Amino acid sequence: MDTYMPMVRLGEPMRAGGIAQVIESKHPKYKPGDIINGLCGWQEYPVFEPNRADGVPPTKLPAHLDPALTLALSVTGLTAYFGLLDIGKPKPGETVLVSGAAGATGSIAGQIAKLKGCRVVGIAGGPDKCAWLTNTARFDAAIDYKNENVEARIGELCPKGIDVYFDNVGGEILDAALLHIAMHARVVLCGSISQYNVGDQSERYGIKNYNALTVNRGTAQGFIILDHLDRAVEGLLCLHKWVQDGKVVQEIDVQHGFENIPATLGRLFTGANLGKQILKVSDAPLPLRTSGIEKAVLAVLSAYYSRRA
């Protein structure tokens, strides 16, 4: 199966994104005390080297930003930001459907769609998550895929069709959504978590309703956040501003302890988490360095990006 990252080799730490503090550096760009975001892995002391095989250098972050919120927004939030705005291109008055809507990416994608003046319907598992979508995340409606007929409910809640479908799950739900796309719809293929644990390729769900794209002149495009890292600062500052202003709610599920990493990962596949799942290993070992000038400049940039988005 093709992947966008090299496989984790035997003996290597399991790959994972994280926020860490530089303790020692031989690189002129990074100094002890700096806060960085990168592929830290399942280890307490990652070493970042030039020309890494994964091709993802660490990004230095402003030290005054909340680390949990920044980590929550750094991958999943940016994925929602670029996927919805650059590929989905939502317009005021359009209908946007989001699957995996109570997750870290889906919840942000739906809220950004609301900011763009769209009607937003989310698909999530269980009445509690659906209630959170409508009551807290301000979605217009929610579909409980565990207890409702998804295809029928899409028809009821999206009578004029779906203009933008932000897909996080793939499989049968993607197939159901395709039956209801509007003319010139955009399907944003973000993920397919319903199929990740299917070991045999031949047992994976095959999409049946792809012809709806042809009939409705729709487009379906996959994307990877790695293609947008050159604009990461723009996205992070914009998202931080929206959260700060109360326009976007970011739920964060924080677990604790290095020994709990495997169990925390497993929560993603059972739906135990609400919002972004992260794990805190330790506090920063060195004092944080920041300045009033840096805060002021970033505040101006945040306001600019949030207005332009």
N, C-alpha and C positions, 0 to 999 in steps of 0.2 A: 504494500500500500504506500502511495506517495505521501510524503510529509514535508512540511516547510521548515523543519529543524532537523539537524542530525540526530541520530539515535543516541541515547545515553549508553555509553560503553560500560562493559563489565568493570567494576571497581571504582567507577565514578560516582560522586554524590548524585542523588536524584535531583533533576532540574526543577527549579522553582524561582519565581520572581520574588524580590524582596527589597526592603530598604535597610541600609546598613550605614555604619559610620567608619570612615577611613581611620585606621590606627597607624599604619605605616605606608609610605608611598615613595616610589622611585620615579614617578611620572610627574612632569611639571604641571599638568592640569589639575592634579588632585593633591590636597594637603591633609595632614592629620587633623581630624575634627570635622572634615567635610561630610555632608550627608549625601549618599548616592542611592540611586535606584537601578537595579540590574538583576541579572540572573544569579542570585546568591546561592541557590541550591539548598539542599537539606544538610547544612553544616553551619557551625557557629562562627567560623573564620574563613570566609571565601577569599581566594586569591584571584584577582583579575589580571590577565596577561594580554599584551598586544596581539592582534591577529587571531583572536579566539575563533574556534571552528564554528561557533554558533553565530558569529557576526554581529553580536549585540553588545556594544561597549556600554559601561555604566554611565548614567546621566547624573550630573551633579545637581542637587536640589537646594532651593533656599532653606536655610536651617530653621526659619521661624514657622514654616508650614507644619500643620499637625501630621505626624508620620502615618497614623492609621488612616486618616482621610486621604492623604496623598497616595498611599499604597492602594487604597480602594479605588481611586480614580485613575491610577497610572496605567493600567492595562485595560481593565474592563470598561472604565469610564471613557477612556480614549477610543476604545473600540466602538462604543455606542456613539460617541461624538462624530468620528469620521465616517463610520458606516452609515449612519442615518443622514447626516448633512451632505456628505460628498457623493454618496451612492444613491441613497433613498430620495434625496432632494425633495423633502416634503413642502407642500404649498398650503397656505391658509385655506381651510374648508375641506381639505382632503381627509380621507379615512385611513388611519394607520393601524395595522394589526401587529402585535408583538407576541411571539411565543417565548416561553421561559421568562415571562414578564416580571416575576417577583425576584429574579436573580439579579446579580450585580450589573450585568450588561443590559438586560432587557428593561429593568426598571429605569435606568438612566435614558435609554433610547426612547421609551414612551414619554418620559417627562420632557425631553427635548422636543419631541413632536408636539406636545401640548403648548410649549413656548412658541412654537412656529404657527400656532393657530389651528391645529388639526384636531379631529375627533379621534380618540385613541381607545382601542380595545385591547386588553391584555389576556393572555392565556397562561394560567398557573395551576398548580396542583393543590387542591384543598380549599375549603371555605375561608380559612384564616388568611391565607395568602391573597385570595381574591378580594376579601374585605380590605386588606391593607392597600391593594392597588387602587381601589375606588375611594377609600376614606383618607388615606395618607398621601399616596403618590398622585392623586387627583386624575386617575384614568377615568374615562367616561363609562366604561363597562368592563366586566371581567368574565371569563369563561373558565369554569373548573373542569379541566380535562379528566380528572379522576372520577367525577360524578355526573358529568353532562356529556351529551352527544356534541362533540366539537364541531363537526361539519354543519349540523343543524343550527347550532347556536351562532356560528359565523353568519349563516344566512339571515338569521333573525336580527342580529346586531349590526350587520353591514349590508343593508338592503340595496344600496347603490353600488356595492362592490368595494374591494380593497384597493386603494391607490398605492400604498406602500406596505409591504409585508417584511418585517424584520424578523428573520428566522434564526432561532438559537437551537432548535431541537431536531429538525429534519424528520424523516420517517413519515408516519401516517398523518401527523399534524400538518406538515408541509404539503402533503398531497391534498388534504382537506382545504387548506387555504387557497391552493391553486384553482380550485373549482369556483372560487368567488372573487378572483381578481378583476378589477375594472380595466377599461380600455387604457392602454399605455401604462399599466402598473409597473412598479419597480419592486423586484424581490431581492432583498439584501440577504445573502447567504453568509451568516456569521458563524454558525456552528451546527453540529448535529449530535448533541449529547445523547439522544435516544439510541444512537447506533454505536457509541464508543465502546461499549462492553460486549458487543457481538463479535466473538472471536473469529468465526468462519466467514470469510468474505461472501460466500454463496448464501448465507443466511441473512445478510443485511437487506433492509427494506428497499425495494425498488420503486421509484417514483412512477406512478401510472398517469398522472394528469398533466404532464409537462406540455401537452398540446395546447393547453389553455394559454400558454405564453404566445404561441403562434396566432391563435384565434384573436386574442386581445392585444396583439402587437406589444406584448410585455417584454421586459428584460429581467434576467436573473444574473446577478453578479456576485461571485465570491470575493472575499478580500481578507487580508491579514494585516494586523496592526503594525507589523514590522515595516510595511511599505509607507507608513505615515510618521515614522519616528522623527523625521526632520522638522515636523510641526508639533512635536509633543508639548513644548512649552506653551504654545498657543492654546492647545486643548486643555492642558492642566490649569492654566490661569483662568480661562473662561469658565470651566467647571467649578473651580474654587469660588469664583465670584457668584455664580448662580446658587451654590450651596449657601454661601455667606448671606446672600440676599433673601434666602428662603424660597427661591424659585424652583430649586431641585432638592429633593430629600435623598440622602445617601444612607441607607441602612448598612451597618457594619456588624458582622457576627465575629467577635473576637474570642478565640480560644487561646490557651496559655500553656507553655512548656514545650521544650524541644522534643521530649519523649512522646508528645501527643500529635506530632506531625502526621503519621499515617492515619490515625483515627479522624483527624480534622479533614484530610483530603477525602476520606470516605463519605463525609457529610454531604459533599457536592453531588454524589451519585444516588443518595437516598432522599434528597430534598429536605434535609434537616435544617439547612441554613436558610435565613431570610436576608437577602442582600449579599454584600461582598463577604466571602469567607476569608479571614486572615488568622494568622497565629503569631502571638508575640513571644519571642524567645528571650529578650532581655531589654533593659533600658540602654541608652547610649552611654558607653563607658567614658567618653571624654566630654568636656564642656562644649555646648553649642555656640557657634560663632555667627552673629548676624549684625546688621546695622540698620539704623533708621533710614539711611539713603536707599538701601536695597529694598526695604519695605515700601517706601514711597514710590519708587520706580515701578515695582511690581504691581502696586495698587492701580497706577495709571494704565499699565498694560492690560491688567485684568478687565478694567472698565472698557477699554477700547475693544478687546477681543469679544467681550460679551455683547456689546452693541452691534458688532459687525457680523457675528455668527448668524 
